[in-house]
């Protein structure tokens, strides 16, 4: 399990925050529980406007839709 978030992850969170000022509210989770019931660090979108998703795609993030929400992976 990684202990800290990377600078790239922090930058993406700040971009989400900045972009959300002109979109609908964004619900985001910092961390999640995996299928083995282990807590993991990560960025998970619970609710976000399409403009946020488009911005993340342009930033070359991998987005994975799960039952928990959209997991954001920074490349």
N, C-alpha and C positions, 0 to 999 in steps of 0.2 A: 504494500500500500504506500503510495506516495504521501509524503508528509506535508508538503507545501504546494501551493498553486504556482505555476510558472508565470513569468512576466507576460508571455503571450496570452495566457488565460486571463490574467488581470486586465490586459489591454482590451480583450474582447468584451469583458464585462463592462468596462468603461464605454465601449462603443455601443453596447446594448443600451446602457443608461442614457447616453447622449441621443441615440435614435428614438428612444421611447418618449422623449419630450414632445414629439410630433406624431405619435401613434397612440393607439389604445394602450391601456396599462399592460405591463409585462409581469407575469408571475414566474419567478426563477427559484430553483433550489440549488443550494451549494452542498453537494454530497447526496448520496443515495445508498440504499441497501441492496446488495447484489443477491443473486439466487441462492447463495450459500449463507445468507443472513449476516454478511460482513459489511460494515460501513466502509464506503469508498468516497474519496474526493472526486468531484466532477461538477460540471455545469449541466443542469437539467432545466429545460424550459417547460413550465407547466401550462402556460397560456401566453401567447404572443401574437401580435399582428403579422400579417404576411410580409410587411415591410421589414420586420426584424429577421425573418427567415431569409428573405432575399439578400439582406445585408450580410448575414452569416455565410451564405453561399458565395457571395462576391469576395468575402475574406478567406475563401478556400477552407472553410470548416466542414468537417464531416458531420452530418446530422443523422441520428438513428432514432426512429420512432419506436418507443417501447410502451408498456403499460404504465410506466412511471412518468412518461413525458418524452420530450425530444432531448436526447443526450447530445451534447455539443463536444466534438473532438477537434482540437486545434492541431493542424498539420504543421 
